[in-house]
Amino acid sequence: MKQSPCVAHCGLNDEDFCMGCYRHIDEIVGWSAASDEQKAQIWQKLAERKALMQGGENSAILSRDKWLEAEARLKHNS
């Protein structure tokens, strides 16, 4: 089982990527239900995202509302 890339420094940019771990909110919310293969794919994207977003700023805290929106979107897409 892959460990979460969370670094407990959460904050979303304008595109809903966490500037702490560089996961999209959908990846964060869906992490516990993701397969090991999906988790590995997410991990592979993080270094590139970090390089692209370096110096970016958090525009919003990872709020309960944002979490619930992502959760509903993931349920709708499954």
N, C-alpha and C positions, 0 to 999 in steps of 0.2 A: 504494500500500500504506500503510495506516494504521500510524503508530508506536504502540508500546505505551505505555499511560499509567503504567507502572511508574515509581516514584520511588525505588526501592531502600530503602524504609523499611517492610518487610513485617512484618505482624503481624495475626493474625486476631482478630475479635471473636467473641462467642458464636454468631453466626449465620453464621460463616465468610466474612465480608467483610473484605478487607484494609483496615486503617485508614491505609495509606499512599496507595493508589491508588483505593480504594473499589470495587474489583471483587470479585465473589464468587469463591471459589476455583475454581468450574467455569469462569468466564470467564477466569481467569488460566491455568489448565491448558490450556484449549481455544483460547487466543489464536492460536497459530501455525497451527491448522487452520481458523480462522474466516475467512469471506469478508470482503471489504472492507465490504460492507453490514452484516454482523453486527458488525464492529469499530466502524463508525460508530454503530450503535445502542447499543453499550456506552458509547462516548464520550458520547453524548447523555444517558445516565442518571447519569453521574458527578457533575455539579454538584449535582443534586437529592439524591443519596445523601450527598454531603459535607455539605450543609446539614442533613440529617436526623441524621447521625451525629456532627456536630461535638461535640467534647468527649468522645467515646467513647474507650474504652481498648482496647488490644490485650489479649486474654486468652490468646492462644497464638501462638507463633512458627509461621510457615508451615513445618511440618515435612515431612519426606520421607513419613511415614505419611499425613498429610493429603493430600499431593500424589497419592500412589498411590491413595487412596480416591476422589478426584475423577476421576482418570484412568480407573479401572475403571467409575465411574458414567457417565462420558461415552461410553465404549466400549459399555456396555450399552444406552444410550439411542440410539445411532446406528443 
